[in-house]
Amino acid sequence: MSISNLFAPIVALNGWTFAMEVWMYATRLPVSMRLKLGDDNTQTRSQIDLKTPPSVRWKTDNFNNLLEQPTQFYAIALVLALARGENSATDAYLAWAYVGARVLHSLVHCTTNNIPQRFTLYALSSGILATLAGRAAMVVF
């Protein structure tokens, strides 16, 4: 049995998500301990966010982003990998382009949080994902 060339980008994006989780905790835990945010369990998320520096919140927001749209990527890439029955260089190229766009989006989000750059990268990744979804639809319908 041959391994689909789509499995590597799936695992790569999953690995990136874990890397972002480590970065999130590495920045968030020291602030939480310094501000004693765990001492008062009646605070809402918005109250905690007001006390947390934006550069720390960005990492949490980005980690949460990686648990949203990329779940569609995982599903679509698996459909293509399993239903196509053969490797497709085009699918692999698009999958890696999606992963690259999401990694760049994370880096912009977590460092400068430049909104126009973030939006451009998000729109690019969404377009790539829509293309992959269309290709998957052609395989299964």
A tleap script that builds the chain and sets N, CA, C and O, in Angstrom:
source leaprc.protein.ff14SB
mol = sequence {
  NMET SER ILE SER ASN LEU PHE ALA PRO ILE
  VAL ALA LEU ASN GLY TRP THR PHE ALA MET
  GLU VAL TRP MET TYR ALA THR ARG LEU PRO
  VAL SER MET ARG LEU LYS LEU GLY ASP ASP
  ASN THR GLN THR ARG SER GLN ILE ASP LEU
  LYS THR PRO PRO SER VAL ARG TRP LYS THR
  ASP ASN PHE ASN ASN LEU LEU GLU GLN PRO
  THR GLN PHE TYR ALA ILE ALA LEU VAL LEU
  ALA LEU ALA ARG GLY GLU ASN SER ALA THR
  ASP ALA TYR LEU ALA TRP ALA TYR VAL GLY
  ALA ARG VAL LEU HIE SER LEU VAL HIE CYS
  THR THR ASN ASN ILE PRO GLN ARG PHE THR
  LEU TYR ALA LEU SER SER GLY ILE LEU ALA
  THR LEU ALA GLY ARG ALA ALA MET VAL VAL
  CPHE
}
set mol.1.N position { 0.844 -1.180 0.000 }
set mol.1.CA position { 0.000 0.000 0.000 }
set mol.1.C position { 0.889 1.242 0.000 }
set mol.1.O position { 1.779 1.373 0.840 }
set mol.2.N position { 0.649 2.140 -0.929 }
set mol.2.CA position { 1.442 3.369 -0.977 }
set mol.2.C position { 0.818 4.425 -0.064 }
set mol.2.O position { -0.392 4.445 0.163 }
set mol.3.N position { 1.670 5.284 0.442 }
set mol.3.CA position { 1.234 6.366 1.322 }
set mol.3.C position { 0.874 7.572 0.458 }
set mol.3.O position { 1.650 7.969 -0.411 }
set mol.4.N position { -0.272 8.140 0.689 }
set mol.4.CA position { -0.707 9.309 -0.075 }
set mol.4.C position { 0.226 10.486 0.183 }
set mol.4.O position { 0.698 10.696 1.300 }
set mol.5.N position { 0.479 11.246 -0.881 }
set mol.5.CA position { 1.316 12.433 -0.724 }
set mol.5.C position { 0.579 13.567 -0.002 }
set mol.5.O position { 1.143 14.646 0.182 }
set mol.6.N position { -0.654 13.339 0.402 }
set mol.6.CA position { -1.394 14.340 1.180 }
set mol.6.C position { -1.228 14.147 2.684 }
set mol.6.O position { -1.562 15.040 3.463 }
set mol.7.N position { -0.718 12.996 3.096 }
set mol.7.CA position { -0.572 12.770 4.536 }
set mol.7.C position { 0.483 13.685 5.155 }
set mol.7.O position { 0.315 14.133 6.290 }
set mol.8.N position { 1.562 13.970 4.435 }
set mol.8.CA position { 2.628 14.822 4.989 }
set mol.8.C position { 2.128 16.232 5.319 }
set mol.8.O position { 2.405 16.715 6.417 }
set mol.9.N position { 1.401 16.920 4.416 }
set mol.9.CA position { 0.907 18.244 4.804 }
set mol.9.C position { -0.115 18.189 5.942 }
set mol.9.O position { -0.202 19.124 6.737 }
set mol.10.N position { -0.882 17.112 6.027 }
set mol.10.CA position { -1.822 16.961 7.143 }
set mol.10.C position { -1.047 16.907 8.454 }
set mol.10.O position { -1.373 17.614 9.407 }
set mol.11.N position { -0.025 16.068 8.494 }
set mol.11.CA position { 0.779 15.926 9.711 }
set mol.11.C position { 1.557 17.211 9.993 }
set mol.11.O position { 1.720 17.594 11.151 }
set mol.12.N position { 2.034 17.873 8.951 }
set mol.12.CA position { 2.785 19.117 9.141 }
set mol.12.C position { 1.922 20.196 9.789 }
set mol.12.O position { 2.375 20.877 10.710 }
set mol.13.N position { 0.693 20.360 9.324 }
set mol.13.CA position { -0.174 21.382 9.919 }
set mol.13.C position { -0.544 21.010 11.347 }
set mol.13.O position { -0.656 21.878 12.212 }
set mol.14.N position { -0.731 19.733 11.588 }
set mol.14.CA position { -0.998 19.290 12.951 }
set mol.14.C position { 0.204 19.582 13.847 }
set mol.14.O position { 0.035 20.028 14.982 }
set mol.15.N position { 1.400 19.338 13.352 }
set mol.15.CA position { 2.615 19.658 14.104 }
set mol.15.C position { 2.738 21.144 14.373 }
set mol.15.O position { 3.144 21.551 15.462 }
set mol.16.N position { 2.387 21.965 13.375 }
set mol.16.CA position { 2.424 23.416 13.566 }
set mol.16.C position { 1.442 23.838 14.657 }
set mol.16.O position { 1.738 24.727 15.456 }
set mol.17.N position { 0.289 23.206 14.687 }
set mol.17.CA position { -0.702 23.521 15.721 }
set mol.17.C position { -0.139 23.224 17.107 }
set mol.17.O position { -0.334 24.006 18.038 }
set mol.18.N position { 0.554 22.106 17.248 }
set mol.18.CA position { 1.188 21.798 18.537 }
set mol.18.C position { 2.286 22.809 18.866 }
set mol.18.O position { 2.433 23.204 20.023 }
set mol.19.N position { 3.055 23.229 17.868 }
set mol.19.CA position { 4.092 24.240 18.100 }
set mol.19.C position { 3.470 25.547 18.586 }
set mol.19.O position { 4.001 26.199 19.486 }
set mol.20.N position { 2.342 25.925 17.985 }
set mol.20.CA position { 1.652 27.143 18.416 }
set mol.20.C position { 1.103 26.988 19.832 }
set mol.20.O position { 1.061 27.958 20.589 }
set mol.21.N position { 0.687 25.788 20.189 }
set mol.21.CA position { 0.199 25.556 21.549 }
set mol.21.C position { 1.327 25.759 22.560 }
set mol.21.O position { 1.116 26.345 23.622 }
set mol.22.N position { 2.512 25.279 22.231 }
set mol.22.CA position { 3.669 25.479 23.114 }
set mol.22.C position { 3.986 26.968 23.228 }
set mol.22.O position { 4.221 27.467 24.328 }
set mol.23.N position { 3.995 27.683 22.096 }
set mol.23.CA position { 4.276 29.123 22.105 }
set mol.23.C position { 3.230 29.866 22.932 }
set mol.23.O position { 3.556 30.781 23.689 }
set mol.24.N position { 1.974 29.462 22.779 }
set mol.24.CA position { 0.887 30.083 23.535 }
set mol.24.C position { 1.120 29.921 25.037 }
set mol.24.O position { 1.074 30.898 25.785 }
set mol.25.N position { 1.367 28.696 25.473 }
set mol.25.CA position { 1.560 28.467 26.910 }
set mol.25.C position { 2.838 29.119 27.420 }
set mol.25.O position { 2.880 29.598 28.553 }
set mol.26.N position { 3.877 29.143 26.597 }
set mol.26.CA position { 5.139 29.757 27.015 }
set mol.26.C position { 4.985 31.254 27.268 }
set mol.26.O position { 5.705 31.818 28.092 }
set mol.27.N position { 4.066 31.895 26.574 }
set mol.27.CA position { 3.842 33.330 26.788 }
set mol.27.C position { 2.699 33.599 27.753 }
set mol.27.O position { 2.739 34.575 28.503 }
set mol.28.N position { 1.693 32.756 27.744 }
set mol.28.CA position { 0.500 33.004 28.557 }
set mol.28.C position { 0.685 32.635 30.034 }
set mol.28.O position { 0.240 33.374 30.912 }
set mol.29.N position { 1.323 31.522 30.311 }
set mol.29.CA position { 1.459 31.084 31.704 }
set mol.29.C position { 2.242 32.068 32.575 }
set mol.29.O position { 1.808 32.346 33.693 }
set mol.30.N position { 3.380 32.608 32.114 }
set mol.30.CA position { 4.076 33.586 32.961 }
set mol.30.C position { 3.223 34.819 33.279 }
set mol.30.O position { 3.259 35.327 34.399 }
set mol.31.N position { 2.461 35.295 32.301 }
set mol.31.CA position { 1.585 36.451 32.534 }
set mol.31.C position { 0.470 36.075 33.502 }
set mol.31.O position { 0.148 36.839 34.412 }
set mol.32.N position { -0.113 34.910 33.309 }
set mol.32.CA position { -1.190 34.462 34.199 }
set mol.32.C position { -0.698 34.339 35.637 }
set mol.32.O position { -1.402 34.708 36.576 }
set mol.33.N position { 0.507 33.821 35.799 }
set mol.33.CA position { 1.052 33.676 37.155 }
set mol.33.C position { 1.387 35.041 37.757 }
set mol.33.O position { 1.114 35.290 38.931 }
set mol.34.N position { 1.975 35.920 36.952 }
set mol.34.CA position { 2.339 37.249 37.449 }
set mol.34.C position { 1.102 38.050 37.856 }
set mol.34.O position { 1.120 38.753 38.867 }
set mol.35.N position { 0.035 37.945 37.074 }
set mol.35.CA position { -1.196 38.686 37.360 }
set mol.35.C position { -2.143 37.914 38.276 }
set mol.35.O position { -3.209 38.409 38.640 }
set mol.36.N position { -1.741 36.696 38.644 }
set mol.36.CA position { -2.560 35.841 39.510 }
set mol.36.C position { -3.977 35.656 38.935 }
set mol.36.O position { -4.974 35.749 39.651 }
set mol.37.N position { -4.029 35.394 37.635 }
set mol.37.CA position { -5.322 35.264 36.962 }
set mol.37.C position { -6.085 34.023 37.397 }
set mol.37.O position { -7.310 33.985 37.274 }
set mol.38.N position { -5.401 33.018 37.896 }
set mol.38.CA position { -6.079 31.803 38.330 }
set mol.38.C position { -6.694 31.900 39.711 }
set mol.38.O position { -7.430 31.005 40.127 }
set mol.39.N position { -6.400 32.987 40.437 }
set mol.39.CA position { -6.901 33.116 41.808 }
set mol.39.C position { -8.386 33.445 41.879 }
set mol.39.O position { -9.048 33.137 42.871 }
set mol.40.N position { -8.908 34.069 40.832 }
set mol.40.CA position { -10.317 34.487 40.839 }
set mol.40.C position { -11.039 33.789 39.691 }
set mol.40.O position { -10.954 34.221 38.542 }
set mol.41.N position { -11.746 32.711 40.007 }
set mol.41.CA position { -12.403 31.953 38.941 }
set mol.41.C position { -13.746 32.547 38.521 }
set mol.41.O position { -14.494 31.913 37.776 }
set mol.42.N position { -14.060 33.754 38.989 }
set mol.42.CA position { -15.307 34.405 38.577 }
set mol.42.C position { -15.086 35.374 37.420 }
set mol.42.O position { -16.043 35.955 36.907 }
set mol.43.N position { -13.822 35.554 37.002 }
set mol.43.CA position { -13.539 36.484 35.914 }
set mol.43.C position { -13.980 35.891 34.578 }
set mol.43.O position { -13.817 34.698 34.323 }
set mol.44.N position { -14.533 36.743 33.748 }
set mol.44.CA position { -14.911 36.315 32.402 }
set mol.44.C position { -13.689 36.384 31.497 }
set mol.44.O position { -12.668 36.972 31.854 }
set mol.45.N position { -13.806 35.783 30.334 }
set mol.45.CA position { -12.695 35.835 29.389 }
set mol.45.C position { -12.383 37.280 29.004 }
set mol.45.O position { -11.215 37.647 28.879 }
set mol.46.N position { -13.408 38.095 28.815 }
set mol.46.CA position { -13.155 39.488 28.429 }
set mol.46.C position { -12.443 40.253 29.541 }
set mol.46.O position { -11.619 41.124 29.258 }
set mol.47.N position { -12.744 39.945 30.788 }
set mol.47.CA position { -12.043 40.594 31.901 }
set mol.47.C position { -10.573 40.167 31.938 }
set mol.47.O position { -9.685 40.985 32.177 }
set mol.48.N position { -10.336 38.903 31.703 }
set mol.48.CA position { -8.952 38.416 31.668 }
set mol.48.C position { -8.213 39.023 30.483 }
set mol.48.O position { -7.050 39.407 30.610 }
set mol.49.N position { -8.880 39.113 29.326 }
set mol.49.CA position { -8.255 39.695 28.135 }
set mol.49.C position { -7.831 41.137 28.362 }
set mol.49.O position { -6.801 41.566 27.842 }
set mol.50.N position { -8.612 41.892 29.133 }
set mol.50.CA position { -8.254 43.283 29.417 }
set mol.50.C position { -6.952 43.386 30.204 }
set mol.50.O position { -6.236 44.381 30.093 }
set mol.51.N position { -6.645 42.373 30.989 }
set mol.51.CA position { -5.430 42.373 31.805 }
set mol.51.C position { -4.233 41.750 31.086 }
set mol.51.O position { -3.088 41.923 31.506 }
set mol.52.N position { -4.501 41.039 30.022 }
set mol.52.CA position { -3.451 40.315 29.307 }
set mol.52.C position { -2.924 41.172 28.158 }
set mol.52.O position { -3.717 41.718 27.391 }
set mol.53.N position { -1.596 41.301 28.022 }
set mol.53.CA position { -1.042 42.086 26.911 }
set mol.53.C position { -1.494 41.530 25.555 }
set mol.53.O position { -1.617 40.317 25.385 }
set mol.54.N position { -1.738 42.421 24.600 }
set mol.54.CA position { -2.193 41.967 23.279 }
set mol.54.C position { -1.268 40.924 22.653 }
set mol.54.O position { -1.742 39.950 22.067 }
set mol.55.N position { 0.039 41.117 22.771 }
set mol.55.CA position { 0.971 40.177 22.134 }
set mol.55.C position { 0.843 38.770 22.707 }
set mol.55.O position { 1.189 37.797 22.036 }
set mol.56.N position { 0.351 38.649 23.935 }
set mol.56.CA position { 0.102 37.334 24.534 }
set mol.56.C position { -1.234 36.789 24.028 }
set mol.56.O position { -1.343 35.605 23.710 }
set mol.57.N position { -2.240 37.644 23.955 }
set mol.57.CA position { -3.558 37.214 23.457 }
set mol.57.C position { -3.481 36.735 22.013 }
set mol.57.O position { -4.191 35.807 21.622 }
set mol.58.N position { -2.619 37.368 21.221 }
set mol.58.CA position { -2.505 36.987 19.818 }
set mol.58.C position { -2.175 35.503 19.671 }
set mol.58.O position { -2.711 34.832 18.790 }
set mol.59.N position { -1.295 34.991 20.529 }
set mol.59.CA position { -0.922 33.575 20.434 }
set mol.59.C position { -2.118 32.676 20.739 }
set mol.59.O position { -2.334 31.668 20.066 }
set mol.60.N position { -2.890 33.049 21.758 }
set mol.60.CA position { -4.082 32.268 22.104 }
set mol.60.C position { -5.105 32.332 20.976 }
set mol.60.O position { -5.683 31.315 20.591 }
set mol.61.N position { -5.323 33.533 20.452 }
set mol.61.CA position { -6.279 33.685 19.351 }
set mol.61.C position { -5.854 32.851 18.145 }
set mol.61.O position { -6.684 32.211 17.500 }
set mol.62.N position { -4.548 32.865 17.845 }
set mol.62.CA position { -4.084 32.104 16.697 }
set mol.62.C position { -4.216 30.609 16.919 }
set mol.62.O position { -4.612 29.877 16.012 }
set mol.63.N position { -3.888 30.151 18.117 }
set mol.63.CA position { -4.060 28.724 18.408 }
set mol.63.C position { -5.522 28.329 18.193 }
set mol.63.O position { -5.808 27.292 17.595 }
set mol.64.N position { -6.439 29.155 18.681 }
set mol.64.CA position { -7.864 28.874 18.474 }
set mol.64.C position { -8.218 28.872 16.991 }
set mol.64.O position { -9.017 28.047 16.547 }
set mol.65.N position { -7.626 29.796 16.212 }
set mol.65.CA position { -7.856 29.813 14.765 }
set mol.65.C position { -7.439 28.498 14.119 }
set mol.65.O position { -8.093 28.018 13.193 }
set mol.66.N position { -6.344 27.916 14.613 }
set mol.66.CA position { -5.850 26.664 14.041 }
set mol.66.C position { -6.743 25.468 14.377 }
set mol.66.O position { -6.557 24.377 13.839 }
set mol.67.N position { -7.702 25.680 15.259 }
set mol.67.CA position { -8.665 24.622 15.575 }
set mol.67.C position { -9.995 24.855 14.857 }
set mol.67.O position { -10.964 24.134 15.092 }
set mol.68.N position { -10.039 25.858 13.988 }
set mol.68.CA position { -11.265 26.188 13.261 }
set mol.68.C position { -11.154 25.744 11.801 }
set mol.68.O position { -11.387 24.573 11.501 }
set mol.69.N position { -10.805 26.654 10.887 }
set mol.69.CA position { -10.788 26.329 9.461 }
set mol.69.C position { -9.901 25.129 9.098 }
set mol.69.O position { -10.284 24.343 8.231 }
set mol.70.N position { -8.743 24.961 9.724 }
set mol.70.CA position { -7.933 23.792 9.354 }
set mol.70.C position { -8.625 22.445 9.559 }
set mol.70.O position { -8.217 21.453 8.956 }
set mol.71.N position { -9.654 22.389 10.390 }
set mol.71.CA position { -10.372 21.115 10.511 }
set mol.71.C position { -11.027 20.747 9.184 }
set mol.71.O position { -11.151 19.567 8.858 }
set mol.72.N position { -11.446 21.751 8.418 }
set mol.72.CA position { -11.972 21.484 7.080 }
set mol.72.C position { -10.864 20.935 6.186 }
set mol.72.O position { -11.082 20.018 5.395 }
set mol.73.N position { -9.669 21.515 6.328 }
set mol.73.CA position { -8.531 21.037 5.536 }
set mol.73.C position { -8.257 19.565 5.816 }
set mol.73.O position { -8.073 18.775 4.890 }
set mol.74.N position { -8.231 19.201 7.096 }
set mol.74.CA position { -7.959 17.804 7.442 }
set mol.74.C position { -8.979 16.881 6.775 }
set mol.74.O position { -8.614 15.860 6.193 }
set mol.75.N position { -10.246 17.244 6.862 }
set mol.75.CA position { -11.298 16.401 6.284 }
set mol.75.C position { -11.169 16.305 4.767 }
set mol.75.O position { -11.238 15.213 4.203 }
set mol.76.N position { -10.982 17.440 4.111 }
set mol.76.CA position { -10.899 17.459 2.645 }
set mol.76.C position { -9.654 16.719 2.166 }
set mol.76.O position { -9.716 15.957 1.201 }
set mol.77.N position { -8.527 16.941 2.834 }
set mol.77.CA position { -7.291 16.262 2.428 }
set mol.77.C position { -7.427 14.751 2.598 }
set mol.77.O position { -6.943 13.986 1.765 }
set mol.78.N position { -8.078 14.324 3.665 }
set mol.78.CA position { -8.294 12.882 3.853 }
set mol.78.C position { -9.224 12.314 2.785 }
set mol.78.O position { -8.995 11.213 2.285 }
set mol.79.N position { -10.264 13.055 2.437 }
set mol.79.CA position { -11.154 12.602 1.359 }
set mol.79.C position { -10.356 12.432 0.070 }
set mol.79.O position { -10.474 11.412 -0.609 }
set mol.80.N position { -9.547 13.430 -0.263 }
set mol.80.CA position { -8.745 13.332 -1.483 }
set mol.80.C position { -7.757 12.175 -1.406 }
set mol.80.O position { -7.579 11.444 -2.380 }
set mol.81.N position { -7.117 12.006 -0.258 }
set mol.81.CA position { -6.120 10.940 -0.107 }
set mol.81.C position { -6.749 9.561 -0.233 }
set mol.81.O position { -6.164 8.659 -0.831 }
set mol.82.N position { -7.927 9.401 0.324 }
set mol.82.CA position { -8.552 8.078 0.359 }
set mol.82.C position { -9.430 7.790 -0.858 }
set mol.82.O position { -9.481 6.651 -1.322 }
set mol.83.N position { -10.110 8.788 -1.372 }
set mol.83.CA position { -11.069 8.548 -2.454 }
set mol.83.C position { -10.435 8.591 -3.842 }
set mol.83.O position { -10.911 7.924 -4.761 }
set mol.84.N position { -9.376 9.364 -4.000 }
set mol.84.CA position { -8.782 9.490 -5.332 }
set mol.84.C position { -8.122 8.180 -5.762 }
set mol.84.O position { -8.184 7.812 -6.935 }
set mol.85.N position { -7.498 7.482 -4.830 }
set mol.85.CA position { -6.891 6.201 -5.158 }
set mol.85.C position { -5.514 6.294 -5.789 }
set mol.85.O position { -4.870 5.272 -6.026 }
set mol.86.N position { -5.062 7.489 -6.060 }
set mol.86.CA position { -3.722 7.690 -6.623 }
set mol.86.C position { -3.213 9.045 -6.151 }
set mol.86.O position { -3.992 9.926 -5.789 }
set mol.87.N position { -1.910 9.193 -6.161 }
set mol.87.CA position { -1.346 10.477 -5.764 }
set mol.87.C position { -1.582 11.516 -6.852 }
set mol.87.O position { -1.499 11.216 -8.043 }
set mol.88.N position { -1.873 12.719 -6.433 }
set mol.88.CA position { -2.060 13.836 -7.354 }
set mol.88.C position { -1.082 14.936 -6.968 }
set mol.88.O position { -1.132 15.463 -5.857 }
set mol.89.N position { -0.198 15.275 -7.890 }
set mol.89.CA position { 0.767 16.339 -7.625 }
set mol.89.C position { 0.052 17.666 -7.388 }
set mol.89.O position { 0.493 18.470 -6.567 }
set mol.90.N position { -1.035 17.896 -8.092 }
set mol.90.CA position { -1.788 19.143 -7.917 }
set mol.90.C position { -2.390 19.225 -6.523 }
set mol.90.O position { -2.303 20.265 -5.869 }
set mol.91.N position { -2.999 18.136 -6.064 }
set mol.91.CA position { -3.563 18.124 -4.708 }
set mol.91.C position { -2.472 18.362 -3.669 }
set mol.91.O position { -2.667 19.127 -2.725 }
set mol.92.N position { -1.328 17.707 -3.843 }
set mol.92.CA position { -0.225 17.864 -2.883 }
set mol.92.C position { 0.291 19.299 -2.888 }
set mol.92.O position { 0.540 19.874 -1.829 }
set mol.93.N position { 0.452 19.875 -4.075 }
set mol.93.CA position { 0.910 21.261 -4.173 }
set mol.93.C position { -0.061 22.191 -3.452 }
set mol.93.O position { 0.357 23.057 -2.684 }
set mol.94.N position { -1.348 22.012 -3.699 }
set mol.94.CA position { -2.356 22.857 -3.046 }
set mol.94.C position { -2.362 22.648 -1.532 }
set mol.94.O position { -2.499 23.608 -0.773 }
set mol.95.N position { -2.214 21.406 -1.096 }
set mol.95.CA position { -2.197 21.124 0.347 }
set mol.95.C position { -1.002 21.798 1.014 }
set mol.95.O position { -1.145 22.408 2.073 }
set mol.96.N position { 0.167 21.693 0.404 }
set mol.96.CA position { 1.352 22.350 0.973 }
set mol.96.C position { 1.216 23.870 0.919 }
set mol.96.O position { 1.672 24.565 1.827 }
set mol.97.N position { 0.598 24.385 -0.129 }
set mol.97.CA position { 0.370 25.837 -0.207 }
set mol.97.C position { -0.548 26.285 0.920 }
set mol.97.O position { -0.334 27.342 1.514 }
set mol.98.N position { -1.567 25.487 1.217 }
set mol.98.CA position { -2.468 25.807 2.327 }
set mol.98.C position { -1.703 25.819 3.643 }
set mol.98.O position { -1.839 26.753 4.433 }
set mol.99.N position { -0.906 24.796 3.878 }
set mol.99.CA position { -0.117 24.734 5.116 }
set mol.99.C position { 0.816 25.941 5.198 }
set mol.99.O position { 0.922 26.570 6.251 }
set mol.100.N position { 1.483 26.263 4.110 }
set mol.100.CA position { 2.381 27.419 4.103 }
set mol.100.C position { 1.657 28.716 4.408 }
set mol.100.O position { 2.155 29.543 5.172 }
set mol.101.N position { 0.487 28.898 3.817 }
set mol.101.CA position { -0.293 30.117 4.074 }
set mol.101.C position { -0.728 30.190 5.531 }
set mol.101.O position { -0.721 31.268 6.126 }
set mol.102.N position { -1.107 29.053 6.113 }
set mol.102.CA position { -1.524 29.048 7.531 }
set mol.102.C position { -0.347 29.324 8.459 }
set mol.102.O position { -0.502 30.021 9.462 }
set mol.103.N position { 0.828 28.787 8.139 }
set mol.103.CA position { 2.017 29.058 8.957 }
set mol.103.C position { 2.368 30.540 8.875 }
set mol.103.O position { 2.638 31.170 9.897 }
set mol.104.N position { 2.367 31.098 7.669 }
set mol.104.CA position { 2.654 32.533 7.526 }
set mol.104.C position { 1.612 33.369 8.260 }
set mol.104.O position { 1.955 34.358 8.907 }
set mol.105.N position { 0.346 32.978 8.164 }
set mol.105.CA position { -0.718 33.683 8.887 }
set mol.105.C position { -0.426 33.666 10.383 }
set mol.105.O position { -0.558 34.690 11.053 }
set mol.106.N position { -0.033 32.516 10.905 }
set mol.106.CA position { 0.292 32.409 12.333 }
set mol.106.C position { 1.439 33.340 12.708 }
set mol.106.O position { 1.373 34.037 13.720 }
set mol.107.N position { 2.482 33.350 11.898 }
set mol.107.CA position { 3.647 34.180 12.215 }
set mol.107.C position { 3.299 35.664 12.216 }
set mol.107.O position { 3.739 36.410 13.090 }
set mol.108.N position { 2.508 36.088 11.233 }
set mol.108.CA position { 2.071 37.490 11.212 }
set mol.108.C position { 1.183 37.775 12.417 }
set mol.108.O position { 1.367 38.778 13.107 }
set mol.109.N position { 0.223 36.896 12.669 }
set mol.109.CA position { -0.725 37.084 13.770 }
set mol.109.C position { 0.004 37.186 15.109 }
set mol.109.O position { -0.348 38.018 15.945 }
set mol.110.N position { 1.002 36.357 15.312 }
set mol.110.CA position { 1.648 36.258 16.624 }
set mol.110.C position { 2.805 37.221 16.830 }
set mol.110.O position { 3.299 37.351 17.949 }
set mol.111.N position { 3.245 37.893 15.789 }
set mol.111.CA position { 4.370 38.823 15.942 }
set mol.111.C position { 3.928 40.274 15.779 }
set mol.111.O position { 4.029 41.058 16.723 }
set mol.112.N position { 3.447 40.636 14.609 }
set mol.112.CA position { 3.067 42.033 14.365 }
set mol.112.C position { 1.565 42.251 14.390 }
set mol.112.O position { 1.099 43.368 14.614 }
set mol.113.N position { 0.808 41.189 14.163 }
set mol.113.CA position { -0.650 41.254 14.050 }
set mol.113.C position { -1.093 42.313 13.034 }
set mol.113.O position { -2.068 43.033 13.248 }
set mol.114.N position { -0.360 42.387 11.940 }
set mol.114.CA position { -0.688 43.317 10.865 }
set mol.114.C position { -1.959 42.815 10.175 }
set mol.114.O position { -1.942 41.796 9.484 }
set mol.115.N position { -3.056 43.543 10.372 }
set mol.115.CA position { -4.367 43.079 9.911 }
set mol.115.C position { -4.435 42.909 8.389 }
set mol.115.O position { -4.924 41.874 7.937 }
set mol.116.N position { -3.969 43.870 7.569 }
set mol.116.CA position { -4.037 43.653 6.118 }
set mol.116.C position { -3.247 42.411 5.670 }
set mol.116.O position { -3.700 41.669 4.799 }
set mol.117.N position { -2.071 42.189 6.266 }
set mol.117.CA position { -1.299 40.994 5.913 }
set mol.117.C position { -2.022 39.728 6.357 }
set mol.117.O position { -2.091 38.749 5.614 }
set mol.118.N position { -2.560 39.757 7.572 }
set mol.118.CA position { -3.307 38.595 8.072 }
set mol.118.C position { -4.488 38.290 7.160 }
set mol.118.O position { -4.717 37.135 6.801 }
set mol.119.N position { -5.240 39.325 6.786 }
set mol.119.CA position { -6.414 39.116 5.941 }
set mol.119.C position { -6.013 38.530 4.595 }
set mol.119.O position { -6.662 37.613 4.092 }
set mol.120.N position { -4.940 39.063 4.013 }
set mol.120.CA position { -4.473 38.555 2.723 }
set mol.120.C position { -4.125 37.075 2.818 }
set mol.120.O position { -4.509 36.283 1.957 }
set mol.121.N position { -3.398 36.706 3.867 }
set mol.121.CA position { -3.013 35.304 4.043 }
set mol.121.C position { -4.225 34.427 4.338 }
set mol.121.O position { -4.304 33.292 3.870 }
set mol.122.N position { -5.165 34.954 5.113 }
set mol.122.CA position { -6.386 34.192 5.399 }
set mol.122.C position { -7.195 33.982 4.118 }
set mol.122.O position { -7.669 32.878 3.849 }
set mol.123.N position { -7.349 35.048 3.332 }
set mol.123.CA position { -8.098 34.935 2.077 }
set mol.123.C position { -7.412 33.953 1.128 }
set mol.123.O position { -8.076 33.155 0.466 }
set mol.124.N position { -6.086 34.016 1.067 }
set mol.124.CA position { -5.334 33.086 0.225 }
set mol.124.C position { -5.566 31.644 0.676 }
set mol.124.O position { -5.851 30.770 -0.143 }
set mol.125.N position { -5.441 31.403 1.977 }
set mol.125.CA position { -5.632 30.031 2.473 }
set mol.125.C position { -7.071 29.567 2.244 }
set mol.125.O position { -7.300 28.398 1.932 }
set mol.126.N position { -8.031 30.461 2.393 }
set mol.126.CA position { -9.430 30.097 2.148 }
set mol.126.C position { -9.656 29.730 0.689 }
set mol.126.O position { -10.370 28.773 0.389 }
set mol.127.N position { -9.052 30.485 -0.214 }
set mol.127.CA position { -9.171 30.177 -1.639 }
set mol.127.C position { -8.556 28.832 -1.987 }
set mol.127.O position { -9.116 28.065 -2.771 }
set mol.128.N position { -7.398 28.554 -1.397 }
set mol.128.CA position { -6.748 27.259 -1.629 }
set mol.128.C position { -7.631 26.133 -1.100 }
set mol.128.O position { -7.819 25.114 -1.765 }
set mol.129.N position { -8.171 26.327 0.101 }
set mol.129.CA position { -9.032 25.300 0.693 }
set mol.129.C position { -10.293 25.091 -0.143 }
set mol.129.O position { -10.736 23.956 -0.321 }
set mol.130.N position { -10.869 26.167 -0.651 }
set mol.130.CA position { -12.058 26.041 -1.502 }
set mol.130.C position { -11.724 25.261 -2.773 }
set mol.130.O position { -12.528 24.455 -3.243 }
set mol.131.N position { -10.539 25.503 -3.323 }
set mol.131.CA position { -10.105 24.759 -4.507 }
set mol.131.C position { -9.964 23.272 -4.189 }
set mol.131.O position { -10.419 22.423 -4.955 }
set mol.132.N position { -9.331 22.963 -3.054 }
set mol.132.CA position { -9.213 21.560 -2.634 }
set mol.132.C position { -10.588 20.929 -2.433 }
set mol.132.O position { -10.812 19.782 -2.820 }
set mol.133.N position { -11.503 21.676 -1.831 }
set mol.133.CA position { -12.858 21.156 -1.604 }
set mol.133.C position { -13.556 20.887 -2.934 }
set mol.133.O position { -14.244 19.877 -3.083 }
set mol.134.N position { -13.382 21.780 -3.891 }
set mol.134.CA position { -13.957 21.561 -5.218 }
set mol.134.C position { -13.383 20.325 -5.888 }
set mol.134.O position { -14.112 19.557 -6.516 }
set mol.135.N position { -12.078 20.133 -5.753 }
set mol.135.CA position { -11.438 18.944 -6.325 }
set mol.135.C position { -11.952 17.675 -5.645 }
set mol.135.O position { -12.156 16.652 -6.299 }
set mol.136.N position { -12.161 17.750 -4.326 }
set mol.136.CA position { -12.703 16.592 -3.600 }
set mol.136.C position { -14.126 16.297 -4.060 }
set mol.136.O position { -14.504 15.136 -4.221 }
set mol.137.N position { -14.908 17.341 -4.268 }
set mol.137.CA position { -16.290 17.147 -4.727 }
set mol.137.C position { -16.312 16.455 -6.088 }
set mol.137.O position { -17.169 15.609 -6.341 }
set mol.138.N position { -15.371 16.812 -6.966 }
set mol.138.CA position { -15.322 16.166 -8.286 }
set mol.138.C position { -14.972 14.682 -8.176 }
set mol.138.O position { -15.350 13.886 -9.036 }
set mol.139.N position { -14.254 14.316 -7.124 }
set mol.139.CA position { -13.882 12.910 -6.946 }
set mol.139.C position { -15.053 12.093 -6.408 }
set mol.139.O position { -15.266 10.958 -6.834 }
set mol.140.N position { -15.804 12.659 -5.484 }
set mol.140.CA position { -16.828 11.859 -4.797 }
set mol.140.C position { -18.232 11.986 -5.388 }
set mol.140.O position { -19.096 11.163 -5.084 }
set mol.141.N position { -18.479 12.992 -6.222 }
set mol.141.CA position { -19.827 13.137 -6.794 }
set mol.141.C position { -19.835 12.821 -8.271 }
set mol.141.O position { -20.884 12.892 -8.911 }
savepdb mol mol.pdb
quit
